[in-house]
Amino acid sequence: MTRTLLSVRGVSKNFGDVEALKTITLDLHKGDIVGLVGGNGAGKTTLLRLLCGLYKPSDGHVVFVDDGGIEHPIHKVRSNLGVVPESTGLYARLTAWENIRYHSRLNNIDDKQAWNRTLRLAKALEMEGDLQRQTRGFSRGMRQKTALLRALSHDPDILLLDEPTGGLDVTSARRVRDLVRKLGDEGRTVIYSTHQLNEAQQVCDRIVIIHNGTLRADGSPTKLMEDTGTDSLEDAFVELTQDESREVETPEPASKFQQFWSRLTAGRKQPPSTKSPQNGGE
C-alpha cells in the first residue's frame, strides 16, 4: 500500500464562536490526487490553510510523515509543500520569472535549477514566452498559471491547489489538469480544491466532501455514487449535503494568503529587486 504522507487527526478549527471545521480525520498518501469539494463556507479553504501550517488547529494534529516513517508537525516542514491560493498574491512589478525565482530562493533552490524546472513546466502550460513579462498586465488565467509554476519551483512532495483552473479558458484548464495528472503519476500528492464536480471527477482519484465544517464523504467517485445509489457525482454530492449550507465569513482576505505563506516559509517580508537576468542565472 502507498505510504501515508500527510495525516489529519481529529482536527477542529474555531474562530471565536464559529466552528469552521469539526473533527476532520484524513490520511493522504503518496501519489494521491484528492478532490476537496464543498460549497461556499463549507470549510475547504480553512482545511487547506491547516494542511500547509498557516493555521494551527484548535484541536487535533496535522503531521507530515517522512520517508523513514518519522512524523513532523506540518509547520516544521513547509518546504515540502507547494501552495496555489485562489488569490495568487503575485508581485505586480515583477516578471513571472522573478516571482517564481523569489519563491525558489526562499526555499534555497539554485537559480539555474529553478529556471530549468520552470521552463520545462512552462512549456507544458504553453507560457514559456511570458516568463519575462511583468505580471501587472497578466490576465486572471496567466496569473493562475504563474502561481502554479511558482508553487512547483522547489519540487515539493505535496501540492495544495485552491481553484487552480479559475479564470482559465477551456484549453488552458485542460493543460493544467493534464499537468496535475502527470504530477500524480510522478508520485506527487495533490489536494485539488474545486467547486466543479465534473472537473474533480476528471482529475481526481479520490473525492473528499466537506459540508458545514464536517467530513461527509471520502472515496473514489465511483464509490461515492455506489454508496448513495446515484448515477453522477453531482447527484451524490446533493444526496450527502441535504442540510442547508451555513454562511461563514472568511477570517481574513484571501489575497493575503500567499504573502503570509511566503513570510512563514522564510521570514522575509520584501520582494527582491526587479533587476533580473534574461535567463535562470545571474
N, C-alpha and C positions, 0 to 999 in steps of 0.2 A: 504493500500500500504506500502511496505517495506520502512523504512525511509532512507533518504539520509545520507550517512556517510562522503563522500568526494565530494566537489563541485569545479569544474574548471570553472572559469567565465571569458570569453573573454581573455584568456591567449595567449600572444605572447612572443617569446624569440629571441633576436638578439645577434649575436656575430660579432661586428663590422658592416660590410656591409651585412653580411649574415643573412637572416631572417629564422632561423631554424624552428620556429613554428609561425603560424599566426592565431590569434583569435580562439582559441580552447575553446569550451564550452561543459562540460560534467557533469552529476551528477552520482556518483557511490553509489549504495545502499548496505545496509547490506545484506550479503549473495550472492551478485553478484560474478560470475566468468566471468571476462571480458577478451576476447582475444584482445590484442593490436597487430594489424597486419600491416605490411608495409615492403617495401624493404629497402636495404641499403641506408642511407641518408634521409629516409622518415621523421625522427624526433621522432621515438619511444623512443630511449634512452634519448633524451632531455626531452621528456614528463615525463618519469619515474623519472628523476632527479628533475624535477619541483614538481612532486607529493610527493616526500619524503623530499622536502625542501632543497635539495643540491644546487639547482639553485633558484634564485629569478626571477620572471617574469619581462620582460621588460615592459609589460602592463598586466593588469588583476590581478586576485587573485586566490589562491588555499586555500581553507578552510576546516578544519575538523569540523564536527557537532557532538557534544557530545549527550549523552542520554537525556539531558534536552533541546536540541534544540539550545544550545549556540554555536556560531561559533568561531573557533580559527584559527589564521594563522598556516599553516601546520608546519612551522619551530618551533613553540612553543610546539608541541605535538608529537615529533618524537618517543617517547616511545610507541606510539600506532601503529607504523609501523614496519614491518619486511621486509628486503631487501635482495634479492639474485641477485647480479650483474652477468653479463656474465663472467667476470673475477673474480674469487671467493675471492681473497685477503686474503687467509689463511696465518697464520704464519707457515712457513715450519718446524721450530724447535719445535713446539708444537704438542701435540697429537690432535686428533679430539676433544676429550672431553675438553681439555684445551682451544682450540679455542672457543668452544661453551660456556664454563664456563666464559671465559673472557668477552664475549659479554653479557651474562646474568648478570654478576656482574655490568657491566656498566649501566644496567637497574634496578639495586637494587633488583635482584631476589635472594632469598636464594639458596645456593648451592644444598641442598637436593631436594628442589622443582624443580630446573632446571634439576638435574640429573634424577629424576623420569620421568619428562616430556620427556627429551631427550631419555631415554631408551625406553619408550613406542613408540615414533615416529621412533626410530632407528630400532625397531623390524618390524615395518610396511615396512621399506625400506630394511630389511634384512642386516643391517650393525652393529648390536649391538656388534658383536665380534671385530669390528675395532675401537671402540671408544678410546681405549688406545694406538693405533698405532700412531706414528709420521706421520704427513701429508706430509712430504718431499717425501715419496715414493708412494704417492697415484696416482692412475690413474685420468684422467680428470673426469670420471664418479663419482669416490669416492669423489673427491673434491667438485663436484656439490652437492652430497647428504649431505656432511658435512656442506656446506654453507646453505642448506635448513634447516637442524636441528638447526644451529646457529640462523637463522632468526626467527625460531619458539620458541626459548628457553624462551622468555619472554611473550609468549601467546598474540601476537599483534592482534589488530582488523583488520588491513589491511596488506596484504602481496603483495609485488611487486616483480615479478619474471621476470628476463631477460634471455630468452632462457634456462629455467630450465632443459630441458632434453638433452641439448647439451653434446655430448660425452658419453651418456649412451647407453648401449645395449638395445635390444628390451624389455627384461623382466624388467630391472631396470626402463626404461622410463615408462612402464605401471604402476609400483608401484608408481612412482612419480605422474602420472596422477590420479591414484586412491586416493592417499592421498590428492591431491588438491580438488578433488570432495568431499571427506569427510569433508575437512575444510569448503567448501562452505555450505554443509548440516548443519554444526555446527554453521553457521552464520558468518563465516569469509568472508571478502571481498578480492578477489584475482584479481590482474591485471596481466595477463599472456601474456607477450610479446614473440612473436614467428614469425619465417619465415614460419613455417609449417602450411599450411592451414588445412590439414587433422587433425593434432593434435588439432588445435584451435577448429575445429568443434566437435571433440570427447569430449573435456574438458569443453568448454565454453558455457554458456547460451546466451552470447551476444558478438558480434564482433564489434570492433571499427577499422576502416581502416584509417590509416594516409598515405598520399602520398604528397611528396614535401612540407611538413610542414603544410598541411591543412587537416581538417577532411572531409573525403569523404563519410563515411557511419557509421551508428551506429544502430545496431539492432540484432535480432536473426539471425542465419544462414539461417533459412527458409525465414524470411522477406527479407534479402538481395537478396536471389535467386529470390523471387517473384518480388521484385522491379526492378530487372534487366532482368527478363524474361529468366533466365538461370537455368541449371539443377545441377550445382555444385557450391560450394563456390569459387573454383578456377576460374571458368568462371565469376562469379560475381565480383571477385577481378579485373580480367583483364578488365572487362567492365567499372569498376569505376576508373581505373587508366591508361587510354589510353595515356595520355600525357607522354612524355619522362621523366624518372627519372633524377633528378639532382644528382650531385656529391658534397657532402659536407664532409669535413674532421671533424673528432671528435675533439672537443675543447681541450680535454686532454686525456691521455692514460686511457683506460677502466680499466686497472689493478689498478689504484689509487682509484677507486670508493669506495671500501669497507673501505680502510684506511681513506678516507675523511669522510665516513659515521660514522665510529667509533669515530673519533675526534669530529664531530658535535654532536653526541649523548651524550658524557660525557666529552669531553675536554681532555682526556688522550691520550698521544702520544706513550707510550711504552707498549708493550705486557707484560703480567705477567711473573713471574718466571716459569721455566719448572718444578719445584718441585710440584708434584700433588699426591693426594691420588688415590688409585685404585677404588674409588667409588665417590659418589657425595659430601661427606663432607670432613672436614679437621680434 
